[in-house]
Amino acid sequence: MLALPDFRRLWIGQIFSQLADKFYIVLMVFLIAQAWVSDTPQSNPALAEAAAAMRLDLETRAQMITLLATGIYVANTIPAMVLGTVAGVWADRWPKRGVMVASNALRALLVLLAPLCMLSGPQWLGLSWGYWGLVVMTFLESVLTQFFAPAEQAAIPLLVPPGLLLAANSLYQATSMGATIVGFALGDPILRLLRTLLAQVGLPGGEFVLLPLCYGVAAVAISRIQLEEAPRPLREASVWQEIGEGLAVLRNTPSVRSAMIQLVLLYSLLAALYVLAISLASLIPGLGPTQFGTLLAMSGLGLAVGAVAVAQLGSGLNRRRLAAAGLGTMAWSLVLLGQLRGSLVFTLLLCALLGVGAALLAIPAQTTIQEDTPAAMRGKVFGLQNNLINVALSLPLVLAGAVVSRYGLLPVLWILAAIALLAALIERPWQAG
């Protein structure tokens, strides 16, 4: 599969684009810590008032960073929840390679404005204009990302023969998890290293080099793709009519609808686990709540291993049974996580196993959507998919913490396991075909 030159270029573009997305969040937190959280919490009445409105205690520097970073997270999330479907329509109207190149190139240009936000200037709500500039820049970055994602997903079936589509999605899932782990784990050290190295040769602001470089490499790699697309006839349909056409694909194509529901369920479970990982880590003496990222990294490692397994073995297996096996594996892992909580070794192994189960579910589902969606509708369907997945990621993040605080960790793990098991039984894996 990697011997296909155009797919290889798209894959390289994906690597650098996803790394840049993760490095972006790390850079924003880095800049907030450097420029806006140098004082004690009590020295900024505006922040204290905002924290009180959100029912947060603002006693430490870390809590101040968290509060300001929340503004960045919100600005990054709103376009993902609102614009995905609309962006998918335009991804179908415009040449997909042009959409991917332009979105990466514009993001590279946009992040070049970040150093300007470090300049002193007027204040608003107790913070300098530069912080609000970063919030606006984050919003625009996320808007551009919404155009890149459906165009990228719709381009894969155009570059890969049908027999290799499952392997291509396996590679993409593994790469996505790898970029998440590397981006969040190594982002801060890399930024600090660049800052130090360039300072030694008399160039300040080395931390601002990484993002334009990554987005630029992604744009150059994708620009070299030879992508054959069918001519798009001129249409007078409105954006909302085309969104309706994408919804009609879900109504009229049971396999696509089922695969979409599977992905929404999967990402809802994973989002809940992001919150539960903090509670799980706090029960482990050798870990503690601040090291919850170790559990998430093990889940990512398991997903990568599962992706490799699906790529090698999955083409000859029934996809409904693969999905049921993935859901069953996740249910079993959640039950055992509750029973063996507090054990470092078993918790790490079970998190990895849960990631394997996620791969068994996600990769066949994504492949089914690509195969069974008409080529002219792929951008619309993938835009809708991005909308649904971002909602699926957001709601459990809000609800899981409150439910755990009220009822405890174990009942929540059991509920999630029951949902996964029920979904596995709905797939009826005992039936042939």
C-alpha positions as CSV (number, residue, x, y, z in Angstrom):
1,M,0.0,0.0,0.0
2,L,2.8,2.4,0.9
3,A,4.3,1.6,-2.5
4,L,1.5,3.7,-4.0
5,P,3.2,7.1,-4.5
6,D,0.0,9.3,-4.2
7,F,-1.3,7.5,-1.2
8,R,2.1,7.8,0.4
9,R,2.1,11.6,-0.1
10,L,-1.4,11.8,1.4
11,W,-0.2,9.8,4.4
12,I,2.8,12.0,4.9
13,G,0.6,15.0,4.7
14,Q,-1.7,13.5,7.3
15,I,1.2,12.8,9.7
16,F,2.5,16.4,9.6
17,S,-1.0,17.9,9.7
18,Q,-2.1,15.9,12.7
19,L,1.1,16.5,14.5
20,A,0.7,20.2,13.9
21,D,-2.9,20.1,15.3
22,K,-1.5,18.5,18.6
23,F,1.5,20.8,18.7
24,Y,-0.9,23.8,18.3
25,I,-2.7,23.0,21.5
26,V,0.6,22.5,23.3
27,L,2.0,25.8,22.0
28,M,-1.2,27.7,23.2
29,V,-0.8,26.3,26.7
30,F,3.0,27.0,26.6
31,L,2.3,30.7,25.6
32,I,-0.4,31.1,28.2
33,A,2.0,29.8,30.9
34,Q,4.8,32.1,29.7
35,A,2.9,35.4,29.1
36,W,-0.3,35.5,31.2
37,V,0.2,33.4,34.3
38,S,3.2,34.9,35.9
39,D,1.4,36.4,38.8
40,T,-0.3,34.9,41.8
41,P,-4.0,33.9,41.3
42,Q,-5.2,36.6,43.7
43,S,-3.5,39.4,41.7
44,N,-5.9,39.2,38.8
45,P,-9.5,40.0,40.0
46,A,-10.9,39.5,36.5
47,L,-9.7,35.9,36.5
48,A,-10.9,35.3,40.0
49,E,-14.4,36.5,39.1
50,A,-14.4,34.3,36.0
51,A,-13.4,31.3,38.0
52,A,-16.1,32.0,40.6
53,A,-18.7,32.2,37.8
54,M,-17.6,28.7,36.7
55,R,-17.5,27.4,40.3
56,L,-13.7,26.8,40.1
57,D,-11.2,27.4,42.9
58,L,-8.4,29.6,41.6
59,E,-5.6,29.0,44.2
60,T,-2.6,27.8,42.2
61,R,-0.8,28.7,39.0
62,A,-1.8,25.4,37.4
63,Q,-5.5,26.3,37.9
64,M,-5.0,29.7,36.3
65,I,-3.4,28.0,33.2
66,T,-6.3,25.5,33.1
67,L,-8.9,28.3,33.2
68,L,-7.2,30.3,30.4
69,A,-6.6,27.1,28.3
70,T,-10.3,26.4,28.5
71,G,-10.9,29.4,26.3
72,I,-8.6,27.9,23.7
73,Y,-10.4,24.5,24.0
74,V,-13.8,26.1,23.5
75,A,-12.6,28.1,20.5
76,N,-11.2,24.9,19.0
77,T,-14.3,22.8,19.7
78,I,-17.1,25.1,18.4
79,P,-16.3,24.9,14.7
80,A,-15.8,21.2,15.0
81,M,-19.4,20.8,16.4
82,V,-21.1,23.3,14.1
83,L,-19.3,23.5,10.7
84,G,-18.4,19.9,9.8
85,T,-21.4,19.2,7.7
86,V,-21.3,22.5,5.8
87,A,-17.6,22.1,5.2
88,G,-18.3,18.6,3.9
89,V,-20.6,20.1,1.2
90,W,-17.9,22.4,0.0
91,A,-15.3,19.6,0.0
92,D,-17.5,17.9,-2.5
93,R,-17.9,21.1,-4.6
94,W,-14.2,22.0,-4.7
95,P,-11.2,19.8,-5.9
96,K,-10.2,17.8,-2.9
97,R,-6.5,18.2,-3.4
98,G,-7.0,22.0,-3.6
99,V,-9.0,22.0,-0.4
100,M,-6.3,20.0,1.5
101,V,-3.4,22.1,0.2
102,A,-5.2,25.4,0.9
103,S,-6.3,24.5,4.4
104,N,-2.8,23.5,5.4
105,A,-1.2,26.5,3.7
106,L,-3.6,28.9,5.3
107,R,-3.1,27.4,8.7
108,A,0.7,27.7,8.2
109,L,0.2,31.4,7.4
110,L,-2.2,31.9,10.3
111,V,0.1,30.6,13.0
112,L,2.8,33.0,11.8
113,L,0.7,35.7,13.5
114,A,1.1,34.1,16.9
115,P,4.3,36.1,17.8
116,L,2.3,39.3,17.3
117,C,0.0,38.2,20.2
118,M,2.9,38.4,22.6
119,L,3.1,42.2,22.1
120,S,1.8,44.4,24.8
121,G,-1.4,46.3,24.2
122,P,-4.9,47.1,25.5
123,Q,-6.7,44.9,27.9
124,W,-10.2,43.4,27.8
125,L,-11.8,41.6,30.8
126,G,-8.5,41.7,32.7
127,L,-6.4,40.1,29.9
128,S,-4.3,41.7,27.2
129,W,-5.5,41.7,23.6
130,G,-2.9,39.1,22.7
131,Y,-4.8,36.3,24.6
132,W,-8.0,37.1,22.8
133,G,-6.0,37.2,19.6
134,L,-4.9,33.6,20.3
135,V,-8.6,32.6,20.9
136,V,-9.6,34.1,17.6
137,M,-6.7,32.5,15.8
138,T,-7.6,29.1,17.3
139,F,-11.2,29.5,16.1
140,L,-10.0,30.2,12.5
141,E,-7.5,27.3,12.7
142,S,-10.3,25.0,13.7
143,V,-12.6,26.3,10.9
144,L,-9.8,25.4,8.3
145,T,-9.4,22.0,9.9
146,Q,-13.1,21.2,9.3
147,F,-12.5,21.6,5.5
148,F,-9.4,19.5,5.5
149,A,-10.9,16.5,7.3
150,P,-13.8,15.5,5.0
151,A,-11.6,16.2,1.9
152,E,-8.9,13.9,3.2
153,Q,-11.3,11.1,4.0
154,A,-13.0,11.4,0.7
155,A,-9.7,11.3,-1.2
156,I,-8.6,7.9,0.3
157,P,-11.0,5.8,-1.9
158,L,-9.8,7.7,-4.9
159,L,-6.1,6.8,-4.3
160,V,-6.4,3.3,-3.0
161,P,-7.7,0.2,-4.8
162,P,-10.8,-1.4,-3.1
163,G,-8.8,-4.4,-1.9
164,L,-6.4,-2.2,0.0
165,L,-9.0,0.2,1.5
166,L,-9.2,-1.7,4.9
167,A,-5.4,-1.6,5.2
168,A,-5.3,2.1,4.3
169,N,-7.8,2.9,7.1
170,S,-5.8,0.8,9.5
171,L,-2.7,2.8,8.7
172,Y,-4.6,6.0,9.1
173,Q,-5.9,5.0,12.5
174,A,-2.5,3.9,13.7
175,T,-1.0,7.1,12.4
176,S,-3.7,9.2,14.1
177,M,-3.0,7.5,17.5
178,G,0.7,7.9,17.0
179,A,0.4,11.6,16.2
180,T,-1.8,12.1,19.3
181,I,0.7,10.4,21.6
182,V,3.8,12.0,20.1
183,G,2.2,15.4,19.7
184,F,1.0,15.7,23.3
185,A,3.9,13.8,24.9
186,L,6.8,15.5,23.1
187,G,5.2,18.8,22.1
188,D,6.5,20.8,25.1
189,P,10.1,19.4,25.0
190,I,10.3,20.1,21.3
191,L,9.1,23.6,21.7
192,R,11.6,24.3,24.5
193,L,14.4,22.7,22.5
194,L,13.7,24.9,19.4
195,R,13.5,27.9,21.6
196,T,16.9,27.2,23.2
197,L,18.7,26.2,19.9
198,L,17.6,29.2,18.0
199,A,18.3,31.5,20.9
200,Q,21.9,30.3,20.9
201,V,22.3,31.6,17.3
202,G,20.7,34.9,18.1
203,L,17.2,34.1,16.9
204,P,14.4,34.6,19.5
205,G,11.0,32.9,19.3
206,G,12.2,29.5,18.2
207,E,9.0,28.0,19.6
208,F,7.0,29.6,16.8
209,V,8.9,27.7,14.0
210,L,7.4,24.3,14.6
211,L,3.8,24.8,13.5
212,P,4.4,26.6,10.2
213,L,7.0,24.0,9.3
214,C,4.6,21.0,10.0
215,Y,1.7,22.6,8.1
216,G,4.0,23.7,5.3
217,V,5.4,20.1,4.8
218,A,1.8,18.8,4.8
219,A,0.8,21.3,2.1
220,V,3.8,20.5,-0.1
221,A,3.4,16.7,0.2
222,I,-0.3,16.8,-0.7
223,S,0.3,19.3,-3.6
224,R,2.3,16.6,-5.4
225,I,-0.6,14.1,-5.4
226,Q,-2.1,13.2,-8.8
227,L,-5.8,13.0,-7.9
228,E,-8.2,12.0,-10.6
229,E,-11.7,13.3,-9.8
230,A,-14.8,13.1,-12.0
231,P,-15.9,16.4,-13.4
232,R,-18.5,18.1,-11.1
233,P,-21.5,19.3,-13.0
234,L,-22.7,22.8,-12.2
235,R,-25.5,22.7,-9.7
236,E,-27.9,25.3,-8.3
237,A,-28.7,23.4,-5.1
238,S,-28.2,25.3,-1.9
239,V,-25.9,24.1,0.8
240,W,-28.9,23.0,2.9
241,Q,-30.2,20.9,0.1
242,E,-26.9,19.2,-0.3
243,I,-26.8,18.6,3.5
244,G,-30.2,16.9,3.1
245,E,-28.7,14.7,0.3
246,G,-26.0,13.6,2.7
247,L,-28.6,12.8,5.4
248,A,-30.6,10.8,2.7
249,V,-27.5,8.6,2.2
250,L,-27.8,7.6,5.8
251,R,-31.5,7.0,5.6
252,N,-31.3,4.9,2.4
253,T,-28.1,3.0,3.0
254,P,-28.3,0.8,6.1
255,S,-24.7,-0.3,6.0
256,V,-23.5,3.4,6.1
257,R,-26.0,4.3,8.8
258,S,-25.0,1.3,11.0
259,A,-21.3,2.1,10.6
260,M,-21.9,5.7,11.5
261,I,-23.8,4.7,14.7
262,Q,-20.9,2.4,15.6
263,L,-18.4,5.3,15.3
264,V,-20.5,7.6,17.3
265,L,-20.9,5.0,20.0
266,L,-17.2,4.3,20.0
267,Y,-16.1,7.9,20.3
268,S,-18.7,8.4,23.1
269,L,-17.1,5.6,25.1
270,L,-13.6,6.8,24.4
271,A,-14.6,10.4,25.5
272,A,-16.0,9.0,28.8
273,L,-12.8,7.1,29.3
274,Y,-10.8,10.3,28.9
275,V,-12.5,11.5,32.1
276,L,-12.5,8.2,33.9
277,A,-8.7,7.8,33.3
278,I,-8.1,10.5,35.9
279,S,-10.1,8.5,38.5
280,L,-8.4,5.2,37.5
281,A,-4.9,6.8,37.7
282,S,-5.7,8.3,41.1
283,L,-6.3,4.8,42.5
284,I,-2.8,3.5,41.4
285,P,-0.1,4.3,44.0
286,G,2.7,4.4,41.4
287,L,0.8,6.8,39.1
288,G,-1.6,9.4,40.6
289,P,-4.2,11.6,38.9
290,T,-1.8,13.9,37.1
291,Q,-0.3,10.9,35.2
292,F,-3.7,9.8,33.6
293,G,-2.1,10.4,30.2
294,T,-0.1,7.2,30.7
295,L,-3.4,5.2,30.6
296,L,-4.6,7.1,27.5
297,A,-1.2,6.5,25.8
298,M,-1.6,2.7,26.5
299,S,-5.0,2.8,24.9
300,G,-3.5,4.6,21.9
301,L,-0.8,1.9,21.7
302,G,-3.4,-0.8,21.8
303,L,-5.4,0.9,19.0
304,A,-2.2,1.0,16.9
305,V,-1.5,-2.7,17.5
306,G,-5.2,-3.5,16.6
307,A,-4.9,-1.4,13.5
308,V,-1.9,-3.4,12.3
309,A,-3.7,-6.7,13.1
310,V,-6.8,-5.5,11.1
311,A,-4.6,-4.5,8.2
312,Q,-3.0,-7.9,8.1
313,L,-6.0,-10.2,8.9
314,G,-9.2,-8.2,8.6
315,S,-9.8,-8.4,4.8
316,G,-10.9,-12.0,5.1
317,L,-13.2,-11.6,8.1
318,N,-16.8,-10.6,8.4
319,R,-17.0,-7.0,9.4
320,R,-20.1,-7.4,11.5
321,R,-18.3,-10.0,13.5
322,L,-15.2,-7.8,13.7
323,A,-17.4,-5.0,15.1
324,A,-19.0,-7.3,17.6
325,A,-15.6,-8.7,18.7
326,G,-14.4,-5.1,19.2
327,L,-17.4,-4.1,21.3
328,G,-17.2,-7.3,23.3
329,T,-13.5,-6.8,23.9
330,M,-14.2,-3.2,25.1
331,A,-17.0,-4.4,27.4
332,W,-14.8,-7.2,29.0
333,S,-12.0,-4.7,29.5
334,L,-14.3,-2.1,31.2
335,V,-15.6,-4.8,33.6
336,L,-12.1,-5.9,34.5
337,L,-10.9,-2.3,34.9
338,G,-13.5,-1.9,37.6
339,Q,-12.6,-5.2,39.3
340,L,-8.8,-4.8,39.1
341,R,-8.6,-1.0,39.7
342,G,-5.5,0.0,41.7
343,S,-3.2,-2.4,40.0
344,L,-0.7,-0.6,37.7
345,V,0.2,-3.6,35.5
346,F,-3.3,-4.9,35.0
347,T,-4.7,-1.4,34.4
348,L,-2.1,-0.7,31.7
349,L,-2.7,-4.0,30.0
350,L,-6.5,-3.6,30.1
351,C,-6.2,-0.1,28.6
352,A,-4.1,-1.5,25.8
353,L,-6.7,-4.3,25.2
354,L,-9.5,-1.7,25.2
355,G,-7.6,0.1,22.4
356,V,-7.4,-3.1,20.4
357,G,-11.1,-3.5,20.7
358,A,-11.6,0.1,19.5
359,A,-9.5,-0.7,16.4
360,L,-11.6,-3.8,15.6
361,L,-14.7,-1.6,15.6
362,A,-13.5,1.7,14.1
363,I,-11.5,0.6,11.1
364,P,-14.1,-1.7,9.4
365,A,-16.8,0.9,10.1
366,Q,-14.8,3.7,8.5
367,T,-14.0,1.4,5.5
368,T,-17.7,0.6,5.1
369,I,-18.6,4.2,5.0
370,Q,-16.0,4.9,2.3
371,E,-17.0,1.9,0.2
372,D,-20.8,2.3,0.3
373,T,-21.1,6.1,0.1
374,P,-21.5,7.3,-3.5
375,A,-18.3,9.2,-4.6
376,A,-20.3,12.5,-5.2
377,M,-21.6,12.3,-1.6
378,R,-18.5,11.4,0.3
379,G,-17.6,14.9,1.4
380,K,-21.1,15.6,2.7
381,V,-21.2,12.2,4.6
382,F,-17.8,12.7,6.1
383,G,-18.6,16.2,7.1
384,L,-21.7,14.9,8.8
385,Q,-19.6,12.2,10.4
386,N,-17.2,14.8,11.8
387,N,-20.1,16.7,13.3
388,L,-21.6,13.6,15.0
389,I,-18.2,12.4,16.3
390,N,-17.4,15.8,17.8
391,V,-20.7,15.9,19.5
392,A,-20.1,12.3,20.7
393,L,-16.8,13.4,22.1
394,S,-18.1,16.5,23.8
395,L,-21.2,15.4,25.7
396,P,-19.5,12.5,27.6
397,L,-16.7,14.9,28.6
398,V,-19.3,17.1,30.3
399,L,-21.4,14.3,31.8
400,A,-18.9,11.6,32.9
401,G,-17.1,13.7,35.5
402,A,-20.4,14.7,37.2
403,V,-21.7,11.1,37.2
404,V,-18.5,9.7,38.6
405,S,-18.6,12.3,41.4
406,R,-22.1,11.3,42.4
407,Y,-22.2,7.6,41.9
408,G,-18.5,6.5,41.9
409,L,-16.2,5.0,39.3
410,L,-17.3,1.3,39.4
411,P,-21.0,1.9,38.5
412,V,-20.0,4.1,35.6
413,L,-17.6,1.4,34.3
414,W,-20.3,-1.2,34.5
415,I,-22.8,1.1,32.6
416,L,-20.3,1.7,29.8
417,A,-19.6,-2.1,29.7
418,A,-23.3,-2.9,29.5
419,I,-23.7,-0.4,26.6
420,A,-20.8,-1.9,24.7
421,L,-22.1,-5.5,25.3
422,L,-25.6,-4.5,24.2
423,A,-24.2,-3.0,21.0
424,A,-22.2,-6.2,20.3
425,L,-25.3,-8.3,20.7
426,I,-27.3,-6.0,18.3
427,E,-24.7,-6.9,15.6
428,R,-25.8,-10.6,15.9
429,P,-22.4,-12.0,15.2
430,W,-23.7,-15.6,15.4
431,Q,-25.5,-15.1,12.1
432,A,-23.6,-15.7,8.9
433,G,-23.2,-13.1,6.1
